[in-house]
């Protein structure tokens, strides 16, 4: 878990103008690893070389997200799980989870509400207990993730290996799975070049004394809140020191880490895109259940400053409920919400986009603006030559293959050939259904100039000339 702090210091080197903030500068100077030229100047995102590949692996992160949890699993085989310890582990899982979702994420990364000092201290402490880096490091990366979603500048892009659309399907599937794994764990296992990650403004975080205090004392807070505190509660509470360390400490940390990582991976792969589909975030109840409400990720990426992730009463979002409860207790205020009108516009626009895609797959006939223009006399002449054409509402339709399928019989439809059958079709004989109109649209072949028979446009208009001469 210490690796998150080390990564925090390294990533802060490239963090725009705020990197020289007086509250942060002294701490950066204490980081010995940040001066490593190999890490700073090599492109760590290139394929791992066969030689010296180990230099590109973040071994400290592997230790704390894989090795220690594995040791905890082995230790659990010889450590009885007592009911009180199980209950405490579940409770502390949710408390540290809230430190991330309601604290790191919604309070500090997105400023979706304001919190009092006691609540900030509580969230900073429980967030450290989740062992996912300091507030400053976590929020900086998350803001970059929102600003550069699905691009190479996204620190944990699910599309890292799927940006080339011309690959064969099998290769794209392989690369997609690889990208999914990268967004879940790979971005921490493989060292990233901080120069590649997109920049984000964290000046507000540098001005927050709680954020800077936690950033400076992060390693101590991790040990205390992730391991010591849950062990002390179980030890002094019901004399289960070993169980408190193994279950409420090590394994609880592992599970809350994996749950949060699912927001980076599953929430960009599983579910519906309710409000927009230009990027990968999706909404799904399963992801919400394991991430304390963070699973409605499509909504969140569209309306990031909203303190809610779930807006429907039946959607699972305990983080939202807690923030609302804190407001009732006077611990939180200025809860930000997008207007319902804007939310519904986004929902409707996305629904329309989906309908348009479905509509494009259907045969609606040749568009009217692409049909050739036909003179009425030409239409009549073609019918006299044996073409089975019928004019309805100024559109010429070829009914050759439809005559014998006409529900009203072939004789009735033949009676309209070479004539204007608009009145017959639209209620003169039978007021046809919407399905009939849709079927008719697939038969259109031309547009009548003027929309119907226009007397002055007839080629044989000698009578019209005689009439005009008599009028003179």
PyMOL commands that set and color helices and strands:
alter all, ss='L'
color gray80, all
select helices_A, chain A and resi 2-12+17-20+22-28+33-35+37-41+53-56+59-76+83-109+117-129+135-147+169-189+203-206+209-216+218-238+241-264+266-268+285-290+297-302+318-328+340-360+368-370+376-384+403-405+410-414+422-425+434-441+455-457+462-471
alter helices_A, ss='H'
color red, helices_A
select strands_A, chain A and resi 114-115+332-333+372-374+389-392+395-398+444-448
alter strands_A, ss='S'
color yellow, strands_A
deselect
rebuild
show_as cartoon
